[in-house]
Amino acid sequence: MHTLSKRDTPIRFNELKRSINITSTTLSRRLEELVDVGFLNREAFAEVPLRVEYSQSEKGKGLGKILSDLFSWMSENLNHSEEKSN
């Protein structure tokens, strides 16, 4: 979700797989779960080979904003914690 929240355009399976270093099986399962709960849109194109693109749904964009804020907060607070302990 975090990787997709940083994009304005759809992403293909292999491009996403390369960007997050994950096995195909695990990525397939996670994408299916995210589509099932409505966080992602899946669009399959009638081409050979089959082309599938994933994009954030409106529900997913809301979650992406929350995750982005959370990662920013973690980054700021983890850096501050390390500085205080040194």
C-alpha positions as CSV (number, residue, x, y, z in Angstrom):
1,M,0.0,0.0,0.0
2,H,2.8,2.4,0.9
3,T,4.5,1.9,-2.4
4,L,1.2,2.5,-4.3
5,S,0.4,5.5,-2.2
6,K,3.4,7.3,-3.6
7,R,2.2,6.8,-7.2
8,D,-0.5,8.6,-9.2
9,T,-0.4,5.9,-12.0
10,P,-1.3,2.2,-12.0
11,I,1.5,-0.3,-11.5
12,R,2.0,-3.7,-13.1
13,F,2.6,-6.9,-11.1
14,N,6.3,-7.3,-12.0
15,E,7.1,-3.7,-11.5
16,L,5.6,-3.8,-8.0
17,K,7.4,-7.1,-7.3
18,R,10.8,-5.6,-8.2
19,S,10.2,-2.4,-6.2
20,I,9.5,-4.2,-2.9
21,N,11.6,-7.4,-3.2
22,I,8.9,-9.9,-2.5
23,T,8.1,-13.4,-3.8
24,S,5.4,-13.7,-6.5
25,T,3.3,-16.0,-4.4
26,T,3.3,-13.6,-1.4
27,L,2.6,-10.6,-3.6
28,S,-0.2,-12.3,-5.4
29,R,-1.9,-13.2,-2.1
30,R,-1.5,-9.7,-0.7
31,L,-2.8,-8.0,-3.8
32,E,-5.8,-10.3,-3.9
33,E,-6.5,-9.5,-0.2
34,L,-6.2,-5.7,-0.9
35,V,-8.5,-6.0,-3.9
36,D,-11.0,-8.1,-1.9
37,V,-11.3,-5.5,0.9
38,G,-11.5,-2.6,-1.6
39,F,-8.2,-0.9,-1.1
40,L,-7.0,-1.6,-4.6
41,N,-8.5,-1.7,-8.1
42,R,-7.4,-4.5,-10.4
43,E,-7.7,-4.1,-14.1
44,A,-6.9,-6.9,-16.5
45,F,-6.4,-6.2,-20.2
46,A,-7.3,-8.7,-22.9
47,E,-3.8,-8.9,-24.3
48,V,-1.2,-11.6,-24.9
49,P,0.6,-11.9,-22.6
50,L,-2.1,-10.8,-20.1
51,R,-1.5,-7.4,-18.6
52,V,-2.8,-6.6,-15.2
53,E,-2.5,-3.2,-13.5
54,Y,-3.2,-2.2,-9.9
55,S,-4.1,1.2,-8.6
56,Q,-5.4,2.6,-5.3
57,S,-9.2,2.9,-4.9
58,E,-10.6,5.9,-3.1
59,K,-10.7,3.8,0.1
60,G,-7.0,2.8,-0.5
61,K,-6.0,6.5,-1.0
62,G,-7.5,7.3,2.4
63,L,-5.4,4.5,4.0
64,G,-2.4,5.5,2.0
65,K,-2.5,9.0,3.5
66,I,-2.7,7.5,7.0
67,L,0.2,5.1,6.3
68,S,2.3,8.0,4.9
69,D,1.6,10.1,8.0
70,L,2.5,7.1,10.2
71,F,5.8,6.4,8.4
72,S,6.7,10.1,8.7
73,W,5.9,10.1,12.4
74,M,7.9,6.9,12.9
75,S,10.9,8.4,11.0
76,E,10.9,11.6,13.1
77,N,10.4,9.8,16.4
78,L,12.9,7.0,15.8
79,N,15.6,9.5,14.7
80,H,14.9,11.6,17.8
81,S,15.1,8.6,20.1
82,E,18.4,7.6,18.7
83,E,19.8,11.1,19.1
84,K,18.7,11.3,22.7
85,S,20.3,7.9,23.6
86,N,23.7,8.9,22.1
